[in-house]
Amino acid sequence: MLSDLRWDKIVQIVQAVQNVPIVSERENLGTMASKDDSFKDFVLDQLRDLDDVEARRMFGGYGLYQGETFFGIVHKGRLYFKIDETTVKEYRKRKMKVFRPNAKQTLKSYYQVPVEVIEDADQLCEWAEQAIDCQERKI
């Protein structure tokens, strides 16, 4: 027979083990998605002064829309905005890169937004408005 003290210890260990969450490989794969979700939420918060901006899942990340106008992409912790000949110079001057979701695909009309712009809500809203204008001019 087990002593009461030993039995209590076993009960504590079993209870502790039962409270430990089991982490599967699938949950580990979700870590990148949760980081993208956090970044997406930050970007949306920074863009809160623009009306009707939302993120929709796409490209393994998110597309940014104002109403039905698609103007940005959140992908792997980076933000990309639509550009045209009137805005591309500022992105190139800052040595920003085009959106390249994989080795076989490049969207040359979307460039990465600089970190210092993302961190400044007013400036980010200005850049987003320019991206929205670029997309609306295209339509």
Backbone hydrogen bonds in HBPLUS format (Angstrom, degrees):
<---DONOR---> <-ACCEPTOR-->    atom                        ^
c    i                          cat <-CA-CA->   ^        H-A-AA   ^      H-
h    n   atom  resd res      DA  || num        DHA   H-A  angle D-A-AA Bond
n    s   type  num  typ     dist DA aas  dist angle  dist       angle   num
A0007-TRP N   A0003-SER O   2.90 MM   4  6.12 164.9  1.93 158.0 162.7     1
A0008-ASP N   A0004-ASP O   2.92 MM   4  6.07 159.6  1.96 147.5 152.4     2
A0009-LYS N   A0005-LEU O   3.16 MM   4  6.40 152.0  2.24 141.9 148.9     3
A0010-ILE N   A0006-ARG O   3.05 MM   4  6.40 156.2  2.11 151.7 157.8     4
A0011-VAL N   A0007-TRP O   2.97 MM   4  6.26 160.9  2.01 154.0 159.1     5
A0012-GLN N   A0008-ASP O   2.98 MM   4  6.25 156.5  2.04 147.6 153.7     6
A0013-ILE N   A0009-LYS O   3.01 MM   4  6.30 158.4  2.05 149.7 155.2     7
A0014-VAL N   A0010-ILE O   2.93 MM   4  6.17 166.6  1.95 156.6 159.9     8
A0015-GLN N   A0011-VAL O   2.93 MM   4  6.10 163.4  1.96 151.1 155.9     9
A0016-ALA N   A0012-GLN O   2.90 MM   4  6.07 155.2  1.97 146.1 153.2    10
A0017-VAL N   A0013-ILE O   2.88 MM   4  6.12 162.5  1.91 154.3 158.6    11
A0018-GLN N   A0014-VAL O   2.93 MM   4  6.13 154.8  2.00 148.3 155.4    12
A0019-ASN N   A0015-GLN O   3.22 MM   4  6.43 133.2  2.45 138.6 149.4    13
A0019-ASN N   A0016-ALA O   3.15 MM   3  5.27 135.9  2.36  98.0 109.9    14
A0020-VAL N   A0017-VAL O   3.18 MM   3  5.30 158.5  2.23 104.8 111.5    15
A0027-GLU N   A0024-SER O   3.13 MM   3  5.25 120.3  2.50  97.1 110.8    16
A0028-ASN N   A0024-SER O   3.10 MM   4  6.50 152.7  2.18 146.5 154.3    17
A0029-LEU N   A0025-GLU O   2.94 MM   4  6.27 149.8  2.03 149.3 157.5    18
A0030-GLY N   A0026-ARG O   3.16 MM   4  6.46 132.5  2.39 134.8 147.2    19
A0030-GLY N   A0027-GLU O   3.01 MM   3  4.94 128.8  2.28  93.1 107.5    20
A0031-THR N   A0028-ASN O   3.09 MM   3  5.40 160.5  2.13 108.3 114.4    21
A0034-SER N   A0030-GLY O   2.86 MM   4  6.16 154.2  1.93 153.5 160.8    22
A0035-LYS N   A0031-THR O   2.98 MM   4  6.27 147.8  2.09 145.6 154.5    23
A0036-ASP N   A0032-MET O   2.89 MM   4  6.19 158.4  1.94 149.8 155.8    24
A0037-ASP N   A0033-ALA O   2.77 MM   4  6.03 149.8  1.86 146.1 155.4    25
A0038-SER N   A0034-SER O   2.95 MM   4  6.17 155.4  2.02 142.4 148.1    26
A0039-PHE N   A0035-LYS O   2.96 MM   4  6.22 162.4  1.99 151.1 155.8    27
A0040-LYS N   A0036-ASP O   2.76 MM   4  5.90 161.1  1.80 149.4 155.5    28
A0041-ASP N   A0037-ASP O   2.86 MM   4  6.04 158.4  1.91 147.6 153.4    29
A0042-PHE N   A0038-SER O   2.95 MM   4  6.21 151.1  2.04 143.8 151.8    30
A0043-VAL N   A0039-PHE O   2.87 MM   4  6.18 163.1  1.90 156.2 160.1    31
A0044-LEU N   A0040-LYS O   2.90 MM   4  6.16 167.4  1.92 154.9 158.2    32
A0045-ASP N   A0041-ASP O   2.93 MM   4  6.10 149.7  2.03 141.8 150.5    33
A0046-GLN N   A0042-PHE O   2.89 MM   4  6.20 154.0  1.96 150.1 157.5    34
A0047-LEU N   A0043-VAL O   2.94 MM   4  6.23 137.0  2.13 145.1 157.6    35
A0048-ARG N   A0045-ASP O   3.21 MM   3  5.09 162.0  2.24 107.9 108.8    36
A0050-LEU N   A0047-LEU O   2.96 MM   3  5.70 166.2  1.98 126.5 131.1    37
A0067-GLY N   A0052-ASP O   3.10 MM  15  5.74 150.0  2.19 157.0 152.3    38
A0054-GLU N   A0065-TYR O   2.90 MM  11  5.42 152.9  1.97 149.1 157.7    39
A0065-TYR N   A0054-GLU O   2.91 MM  11  5.42 163.9  1.93 162.6 167.1    40
A0056-ARG N   A0063-GLY O   2.83 MM   7  5.15 158.6  1.88 148.0 155.3    41
A0063-GLY N   A0056-ARG O   2.62 MM   7  5.15 163.1  1.65 155.9 159.0    42
A0058-MET N   A0061-GLY O   3.00 MM   3  5.29 163.8  2.02 115.8 120.3    43
A0061-GLY N   A0058-MET O   2.59 MM   3  5.29 159.8  1.63 128.5 135.8    44
A0062-TYR N   A0074-VAL O   2.84 MM  12  5.02 156.2  1.90 148.4 154.1    45
A0074-VAL N   A0062-TYR O   2.81 MM  12  5.02 163.6  1.83 145.6 150.8    46
A0064-LEU N   A0072-GLY O   2.67 MM   8  4.65 169.0  1.68 132.2 132.3    47
A0071-PHE N   A0064-LEU O   2.94 MM   7  5.84 160.0  1.98 155.1 161.7    48
A0066-GLN N   A0069-THR O   2.92 MM   3  5.20 152.5  2.00 141.4 148.8    49
A0069-THR N   A0066-GLN O   2.98 MM   3  5.20 163.1  2.01 130.1 129.4    50
A0082-LYS N   A0071-PHE O   2.92 MM  11  5.27 153.3  2.00 153.2 149.7    51
A0073-ILE N   A0080-TYR O   2.83 MM   7  5.02 152.2  1.90 139.9 146.1    52
A0080-TYR N   A0073-ILE O   2.80 MM   7  5.02 154.1  1.87 151.2 158.1    53
A0075-HIS N   A0078-ARG O   2.94 MM   3  5.37 157.3  1.99 148.6 155.7    54
A0078-ARG N   A0075-HIS O   3.04 MM   3  5.37 143.7  2.17 109.8 120.5    55
A0113-VAL N   A0079-LEU O   2.72 MM  34  5.59 160.9  1.75 155.0 154.7    56
A0081-PHE N   A0111-TYR O   2.83 MM  30  5.55 150.1  1.92 156.9 155.6    57
A0111-TYR N   A0081-PHE O   2.96 MM  30  5.55 154.3  2.03 155.4 151.3    58
A0083-ILE N   A0109-SER O   2.85 MM  26  5.38 151.7  1.93 144.0 145.7    59
A0087-THR N   A0084-ASP O   3.05 MM   3  5.54 149.0  2.15 114.5 122.9    60
A0088-VAL N   A0084-ASP O   2.96 MM   4  5.78 154.2  2.03 172.4 177.5    61
A0092-ARG N   A0088-VAL O   2.96 MM   4  6.23 165.9  1.98 160.9 164.8    62
A0093-LYS N   A0089-LYS O   2.79 MM   4  5.90 155.7  1.85 149.9 157.2    63
A0094-ARG N   A0090-GLU O   3.29 MM   4  6.40 141.7  2.45 133.1 141.5    64
A0094-ARG N   A0091-TYR O   3.19 MM   3  5.26 127.2  2.48  95.0 108.1    65
A0096-MET N   A0091-TYR O   2.97 MM   5  5.33 173.0  1.98 149.0 148.7    66
A0095-LYS N   A0092-ARG O   2.85 MM   3  4.70 158.4  1.89 105.1 110.1    67
A0112-GLN N   A0097-LYS O   2.77 MM  15  5.57 159.9  1.81 162.8 168.9    68
A0099-PHE N   A0110-TYR O   2.81 MM  11  5.53 141.0  1.96 155.0 153.3    69
A0107-LEU N   A0099-PHE O   2.85 MM   8  5.38 169.8  1.86 163.3 166.8    70
A0105-GLN N   A0102-ASN O   3.25 MM   3  5.48 157.3  2.30 108.6 115.2    71
A0110-TYR N   A0107-LEU O   3.23 MM   3  5.89 158.4  2.28 123.5 123.5    72
A0117-VAL N   A0114-PRO O   3.05 MM   3  5.37 134.4  2.27 105.0 117.3    73
A0118-ILE N   A0114-PRO O   3.09 MM   4  6.50 157.0  2.15 150.6 157.4    74
A0119-GLU N   A0115-VAL O   2.94 MM   4  6.19 155.2  2.00 157.4 163.9    75
A0120-ASP N   A0117-VAL O   3.16 MM   3  5.28 145.2  2.29 101.6 111.5    76
A0124-LEU N   A0120-ASP O   2.80 MM   4  6.00 161.0  1.83 161.7 168.4    77
A0125-CYS N   A0121-ALA O   2.93 MM   4  6.10 156.6  1.98 148.7 154.2    78
A0126-GLU N   A0122-ASP O   3.11 MM   4  6.42 151.4  2.19 143.1 150.7    79
A0127-TRP N   A0123-GLN O   2.96 MM   4  6.28 162.8  1.99 153.8 157.8    80
A0128-ALA N   A0124-LEU O   2.83 MM   4  6.04 155.2  1.89 149.0 156.7    81
A0129-GLU N   A0125-CYS O   2.88 MM   4  6.08 156.3  1.93 146.8 152.9    82
A0130-GLN N   A0126-GLU O   3.03 MM   4  6.35 152.7  2.10 146.5 153.8    83
A0131-ALA N   A0127-TRP O   2.94 MM   4  6.25 153.1  2.02 145.8 153.4    84
A0132-ILE N   A0128-ALA O   2.83 MM   4  6.12 155.8  1.89 152.8 159.5    85
A0133-ASP N   A0129-GLU O   2.89 MM   4  6.13 158.2  1.94 145.9 152.1    86
A0134-CYS N   A0130-GLN O   2.87 MM   4  6.16 153.3  1.94 146.9 154.4    87
A0135-GLN N   A0131-ALA O   3.07 MM   4  6.37 159.1  2.12 148.2 152.6    88
A0136-GLU N   A0132-ILE O   2.91 MM   4  6.17 156.0  1.97 150.7 158.0    89
A0137-ARG N   A0133-ASP O   2.86 MM   4  6.03 152.2  1.94 152.0 158.8    90
A0138-LYS N   A0134-CYS O   3.19 MM   4  6.36 145.0  2.32 139.4 148.3    91
A0139-ILE N   A0135-GLN O   3.24 MM   4  6.52 139.8  2.41 139.3 149.0    92
